[in-house]
Amino acid sequence: MHPIIFFSKMDFSQSNLFGYIEDLQELTIIERPVRRSLKTPEEIERLTVDEELSDIERAVYLLSSGQDIQGTSVVANLPVLMRQNPAETLRRVLPKIREVLHVAGVEMQLTAAVSFLTVLQEESVSIHTYSHSFLHIILQNLEHRDAGVSNAWLETLLAVIEALPKETIRHEILNPLVSKAQLSQTLQSRLVSCKIMGKLANKFEAHTIKREILPLVKSLCHDVEYEVRSCMCRQLEHIAQGIGTELTKTVVLPELVELARDEGSSVRLAAFETLVNLLDMFDAEDRSQTVLPLVKSFCEKSFKADESILVSLSFHLGKLCNGLYGIFTPEQHLRFLEFYKKLSTLGLQQENGHNDNQLQLQTLEQEKKYISVRKNCAYNFPAMIVFVDPKNFHLELYSIFFCLCHDPEVPVRYTMAISFYEVAKLLNSGVYTIHKELVTLLQDESLEVLDALVGHLPEILELMTNGGENSGSESKLLSIPDLIPALTTAEQRAATSLKWRTHEKLLQKYACLPHIISSDQIYYRFLHRMLTIILTNNVLPVQKAAARTLCVYLRYNRKQEQRHEVIQKLIEQLGQGKSYWNRLRFLDTCEFIMELFSKSFFCKYFFLPVLELTHDPVANVRMKLCYLLPKVKSTLKIPTDKHLLQQLELCIRKLLCQEKDKDVLTIVKRTVLELDRMEISVDVFQKRFYENDLLDQEKERQEHLLLEMEQLEKEKQQNEGRSTNVNDKMFEKKRRDSKTSSVLAKSITLSVPAISSGTSGGKEDKKSKLVRSQSFSTQALHPKYSNIDKCPNKSSATGYTSSVSGMGKSCMLSFSDDSFRTHSSGSSGNAAFPSSSSRSLFSSADQKNNGNKESQSRKMSM
């Protein structure tokens, strides 16, 4: 059937039909140049090169008579020619390139600059040969009229200077630089001279720089063009590192002070940034008398007259405050802190309700500038914590931290998410104060913010739960409940988005949760979610990340019933699932289980379900299983798992005999050879696996420890329940004794024989149950009997309640208490058997008879 197309508001008038025809004619006109653009036979003939020519001859021919694109390809291929035949390339190809570059276009010039740099980095020739052959070509093209080409050749030259010897630099670069830096030269030439002098400062001694370079530096700092002054100012940092502290104080610092008062805003900005970068080279006197007044003037002018410096000031403020920390007075310390707070909320006054006329007329550029300022404040927040001392964080900086985490712009919150871990580390014991902001960022509407926060999420959560020693354990426990919903919300938002890499990263980081929250919380809030992701998600890396995190949760789960339930779901829904995709994920999960669990655990629960996939109807599943078989065999311990080894060999024989798919059969044969080699290597070189065996023993010990901890928790819960029952009975006994003391005195003589016989029977029954419970506790729990141990409690409890009635309750309290302890100890084993339940029924029947005798004796006394 053809699809039915519905047209809305279609007009078939004559004018519209003519319009459609004109559009079709325009399309035909557009196609004509495409047909005409095909190469003619004459052009193809000119582009054809003889195939018998060598690489060198072909390169010379294309550079001489080829087109520009062919010459550019030869220049791009120059590093390859230098590796293959450097002598012939230098003799024949490089002179041709030198000739062509005089008239070459921008594309060939840029390609040549990159190729020359590649030849230098690959060290195809000696540095002496390189300087003799290539350096002159680089210097000739430095002053190209195109700024992009000039900068490309300059980058190549600066890289070459690092490798050149001093004498070559002096004769080929430094001496010509004196004339190139004069005012009579072009602007481009003077800019290039500034950058070259900054590079040369690290190649010569201080006295050489003072004699030959510093005079040029001073002249360029006073150049008539502000671009030259700004460029030279930024190179003063490199020159200061070359001449040392003394000359920096006497020569560089006065120049910086003068440039900081320049009329050009870009020059003032360059002077400010250079001052900040050179703070370590100034002593305390220079900082207090020269640098600090300049910085204060910059801060004052930034809001009033010179907003161009605002972004740079906010970016360097953290470094500046900590660099000048030792010379600040308390008043100055407070002033800079208030200045930082003002920058952190810059541009938000209108949103907070301050309707100023100037703020209403903000342009788009101003808004971008203010966003950059707040972003820089977020970047400097850890430095400001050091500036105010972490102890004063809550008083001085918490309000700013709150504002930055709730900033309306994503780049600001993104920067806070990146620096959140640094903030948490600095706060240490006071980290509990920023827990609400962690929850806020986890629930942020932007996935970029979440992705930035997740990078250090395990470390942050560990600090949250373990870092607050002074806050006490109660506050840490109270902070967990609102953290778990935030974590689940973050995962769901990442799952519903198209950014699967963020989702994968989040699931990988969630593997840290067993060290943060309890096993039950993980089981009910996260573990089943991981299984759902494996079954329903369509992205393979996300599924694998969920599978590994699920295995980690299973590894640290402390309840055997929950572990059995998860294992059963993995086998039924993945290993025996209808979709072959789920069965493939089951094999991935088994691989993670072999990595995280002990060999005995894998053999007990997953070995046979894995082997069942040898009969899978899909070839891809069988193929993946064959790749996994060597790892599966490595989990076996030959003395104890001999029957499993026989099952493995049987499955391999069936695959060899019955497999019809050629690819799978090939992999099976390869796997058989590898398994044979494994047998030989295990028998001969057992020392090689000593460390792996120790690691496996440690895993097995931890798994047994989890079982023991689970058993202890059950006994603790039972003891707590028993103590509450005993307390209730003691209270009831005292209340009844106070009311019936006179009746008890009359009937005590007749009821004593019955009570004594009951207690003696109870003691014998208690001894037998204790012996039986000890014998059962040493046996392993079979999965069939995992849920049976609760049944005898109900029958015995009803026996006890029915046997104790009237006055017999107060007289038989000791007997009921002993029998309760006996039953709890007997039921604390791994399984309950019919013999124990029958004996408990007999004991309850004896108690009924004793109760009847007691009631008869009481009636006779009445």
Steps between C-alpha positions, in 0.01 A plus 500: 500500500618852424512745788223756512634855499284776646554852365390791713376818331614387157418756228485374140436838337670592174741748662624244748549238228711746302696569819577130535619486139732796553646331806569188295669709231722660766601155619604403148704819474674415829595154369661629181818641659549166675511324163728768354736475801614154392860492378559508127738248340765775462483584871517134597807465275671791674427349843631156403849406624718219371471204737862393444639815665653467846365691797771766480459547122121516532530764774738713287272466198185601691673799661630616162202455269211375710203687636484665844314213664763254374780721636324522836479119515876477435571750781273302736688182407840655576552320839445165325756584231746606772462165674542301178780690322622807695803574282312513170211690657733771629686518170209499252160549671572766766641761251186461289281553811701814580432638151129416508439658843581847366180499294303233690157554644391491862419128501844394378670740745313354798573145381870579463522642855345182642724273289819682603401464866428128449844444346656666806297290747575174320875580496535376144824700469751649744429839651802643316363383164153621591622850590704515178213384272170599663570797732549754219168403340324546835655843559412617148129428547467648851381835370234368267221745430240255627490504882399133523792389284742720696383352832534145363862560396565672836378192692737287292790736570433505877507120502825501299665744746463239777723257306752740343846558655578840650745607227250432225230693690738794551606528134179399322230642730625742767718721281231559233249559782661833592404652167159330484394651836552862392212745461572526129392138451144386443255427782506127419881497516506664845235261636705203379810650665319523836408130500848394387666696784276331755623166369866602487500601868529133604788424261766747621663600825379797706787729403444430128131576535576820691746619236329396176128435564386737779563818295273363227242404763489854642461654157215268410327570835487866391390431145246736343261213419301356791504150341880496525500626860243238600689219324832601659336529842385139484855387418641672811411191706737283292769766505476530880550126536813527285667795675428408864352674804736798529469622143127435509467735797710776345402471130177304447293627795530872408399419143195308628399789725517740208310265268231454769419869459497485118219662307419178316271260686663192343842623621369550855345154491829343385690686774254380769519134393880512481516649852286218635715234329821655639383531863732221612805692375424812707595533865268622776612861462426510126165335556388742771639823351461442125274206414225548760426866410480404132260215576281726715480756221405226254221381730365852550504586128351168391146605600526868427707577191672186372265204469729341240720366777210353698509149347876466538488635856236245600705220343824588686341612827557172682869489409533868583340475845713202604815656354452819702358326809803568721494879456126557538372688803168374645324793336653425159420129543136586559495743207626241250255245636212741449627575150488125421146477635396792284647336190327169581155658471578743220209531259248332732371814673214544253390139547510546875264798486732801462356675196770745410471697179857424398455129556185500289698637206759225511611385162559143399875551520475623856293197599761269348771689687316468831446128442875462438574690822275273709647195329850618594382554858378140507841392365678691781269381779744237643775764509270735689428228758875484566502880517233523772597170676264198477391556861334827398329353192148489638519856628680667209448301179200268534255757365719552190533123459122470510457775237756349263346151525156650424623741231257532207778441244624149418874589461510632857336189647718281278814662644369453854433133428859456379646669810256334747747224590775754575260691724403181684866409557579844639202500738595156639301462823260779399402332175152426636412869453494469118289186478193690381698649211615152398136392480420816301773435244398134470148616413619774262303537178820503290669168432831682450493597868421142599779365280750739661391400851505126435874501423591505872168375642646199691756719675238765580257244647778344704588840644132565568460181704843479665632856506277657764663379821406812690145494377424163657349189349141613542524784250671269250224247527237769461671629185472166321119478437480811280818393319355170375203659316741747340719215375203312355365817337837571341518149354147520360567837336819367342311192379229703329749727323693428181839541672577135561862568596381700801269213592781247467733714712231541765437125524872432531532748786195356678707189570634687805162498678559179707763698691262791552150369579354181644446174315121519532488850353705385203280193454170687499608823323783412260553128441174427320546820299832364370332179391229700322765699312668179385170367371356813339779739401617498139856631545762229549751701713215604731385140536852383583546778756168405664600131501829567673341730758233237567774243562665737746168543683458123508854463630433716805140392566466373857183291475508154350133503397554817297813356340315184399216705356734712287696197380177326403383807305832524318478137392131505405468844340844527342649151462168341401346813346310493172719765339849396391613850598413426864692170483804686370472741793481200733844395377630852561358487852666164561831651395457773762404238760822307430688824553331603826406172671691191602534197277285286726214755485499498120516121483217464751248731329603583142719222359222271378270783374791621287561155355133473406557774243706258288159383365386859424328531161682828418854469367615830653420374850691177444790695356521733800477199731797337324708811561400483867574130558869542596399739779223261604747213525741711706238512779514124555691331780575150374467297823162645594352599162578184305135448403483856364811436294335193353195709409726756331680233297166345400370835374816560298470155339141574405605829346773332298265227375172686453596860415391595148601868489846534344606805700396348831674172414822684423490676837416171675811335355713796602348491850572127536868562433504780755329281759756227443781747554331616819508145638871468432584844640298441818670165568854616431509868604283522812718771655382736231147492645608544862389865520169423326434218747569729792263758355231236452544381858454856620179535297369172637586604855309826457197312365500268803539805721186654349308178577625503858403863540153420369470216754610727782246763400221240503604378847515858622150570373370180662667587830343845492156350430547244778603764752190708426276193542669410831457854630130494411454169679684621810275805515189283462628265770553779752156642431328165545708411809385815673134408440504122573760462774245348740377242247858410407581427868215246524569314175882496511514160675299320232654663192867447586524133374356590162736793462806303596422225249441763230832676565698175499348405164573849371870475597541167321323637194724808511819290502385292203407813299837663574688194372282489190543873428879470526504212253277689254693827522811330357318387185470711183168652405337348195289742294191284547503549876570872508145601597397213732656609826205718605229229517574329838498833678128542445401149614721507807382846590138393483589198712648724762212743505241227519683316779535804719160615638364641822729464800727260313657797313656641815617162628642374167687815393841343536397200290360710217813717495730197476296339228497831301879521511529138398280549197673821393839328517365205309348716229809717458659236278488503127198268459205358692410130484182306582658323796548830686142606431361164620704518816376851566145377454562223753645751747194723454274198561688427823450859604125467435484190722694680771261790475199274530646330809572839652145619441359177655715542811393862527131398486552238772667760728206737443 
